[in-house]
Amino acid sequence: MCFHPMGEAVFWLKSLYQLGFVCFFDFYFWIRVYIFVLSVTT
């Protein structure tokens, strides 16, 4: 079993990219919910 640093780096970059995208989407979603709730209650 041999390790390829390049493949490993690409794998980690893709994982980080997906994680960042999910976090951003989640953050955006909750901002929308928060604004919606504020507009309804006021």
N, C-alpha and C positions, 0 to 999 in steps of 0.2 A: 504494500500500500504506500503510494507516494503522494506527497502534497504539492499542489501547484499554487504558489503564492498569488499569481494573477487571477486564477479562478476563484480562489478564496476571497480576494479583495473584491471582485465583482459580485460574489455572493453576498458579502457583508454590505456593500453599497446598495444592492437591490433591496436587502432587508431593511436597512436604515431608511431608504427612500420610501418604501411602502409604509413603514412605521410613521414617518413624518407626515405622509399624505393622510393616513388615518387620523392622526392627532389633529392635523389642520382641519380636516372635514368635521371631526367631532366638535372642535372649538367653534367653527363657523356655525354649525347646527345649533349649539347651545346659545350663541349670540342671537341668532334668529328667534329662538324660543323666548329668550329673555325680553327682546324688543317687542315681540308679539304679546306677551303677558303684560308688559308695561302699558302698551297701547290699549289693551282690553280693560285693564283695571282703572286707568285714569279717564 
